[in-house]
Amino acid sequence: GGAIAADVSDFSANYYNPAGIVGEDGIRIGVGYFWAENNLRINGRDSAVKSSHGVSFGIAASGKIFGLPLGLGIATHIPDEGLSRLTALRQEIPRWELYDNRSSVIYLAANLAIRPWDFLEIGGGMSFLAATRGRFEITGAADLLHPYDSHLRHEVDVDLTSVRYPQAGVLLHLAKAASLALVYRGQTNLDLQLDGKIDATINAVGIEVPLAYELQARTVQAFLPQQLVVGASWKPHDSLHINADLTWVNWSGYKNPTAKTIAKLEAEVPPEFPVELPGELRQTVLEKLYFADRIVPRVGIEWYLPGFNDKGGAPILRVPVRAGFVYEKSPVPPQTGTTNLVDNDRFTGSIGFGVEIPVARVSLDVHGAISGLPERITLKNSPANLVGDYRAEGEMINVGTTLKGLFK
């Protein structure tokens, strides 16, 4: 259930709590794969929200420098269906705003952690996401009557640039059986910048018309709100972990993702053609969204099955079984006006298990999670609204596996 802020030490600590990296015993390398399938519907029809899937890789290493325990961690997620995906729609068009672009960009995190005292671990670092910058230019001459005789040149330049945000964590070990955690993740948003230019001559029925067109488009590709996590872990037995996290999510800082477009058209139209050009395109007026901050509770449990020891009592195989639950209340207010950013409350249940071989120092984990989004009905203030009333509901399925190896 993701409730591991106070109970994590492998490369996933790069996200959940950087302080936990220093608790690793040596160098642990991991690689994983996950697939999230979305079945989200509006008025009973599939909304075609794309699935998310990709590869995760990371390393967590610990050692000592001048007697001070020190940890280093690096983690990355790379989607396996394109390096970056963008969906930008007009604000009037209904869409599942918080899910359509999730997990569809490159993620990288790098962190350091220290243990100044046996009961205290502190860590922090930076996370990086890939934003898109693009430019295109078209020049030459176009013949409307004989298009294959046109001579046009085009140039396209697209870059993935990094966007950074900070994160930090503290892990406090109250006793051998209990620990507390505090984690902060900064806010960031990925801005898509697209610039276009057309400088060409149009040949229409023997008359050449010079034409110039300029386009600037700016939109928010993805928004990650700042978060503050308070976590606790209780270990009443060596084989049993009970965890709980509470996360404050600053959704009120959400930015309107609708594209702001500036377009300008100029052409030297002959007097014998009474054509009036539109000139500069009127900019879209972005509605204020009024998203609400939320507290997200998470609970999880991990239990190691007994009975996999040799005659001397040493474990030859360890099998952890896990379960978790998450409740996320939607931050999106009722969409009674112009905008149609669809979202519902979400209940998620997860299960998982692993196989650990202590002698070989390798482990394999698998997980599955099902999210339910109960029906939410949207009623518009005006009967003349072009979209009208609608109902939204759906399910989400997430499965994945991780292979890890420890080196000392």
Beta strands, then each sheet from edge to edge (+ up, - down):
strand 1: 27-42
strand 2: 45-46
strand 3: 52-65
strand 4: 68-79
strand 5: 95-96
strand 6: 107-117
strand 7: 120-143
strand 8: 151-175
strand 9: 178-185
strand 10: 188-204
strand 11: 207-224
strand 12: 227-237
strand 13: 240-249
strand 14: 260-267
strand 15: 294-304
strand 16: 320-328
strand 17: 341-342
strand 18: 346-357
strand 19: 362-378
strand 20: 390-407
sheet 1: 2+ 1- 3+ 4- 6+ 7- 8+ 9- 12+ 13- 15+ 16- 18+ 19- 20+
sheet 2: 2+ 1- 3+ 4- 6+ 7- 10- 11+ 14-
sheet 3: 5+ 17+
end
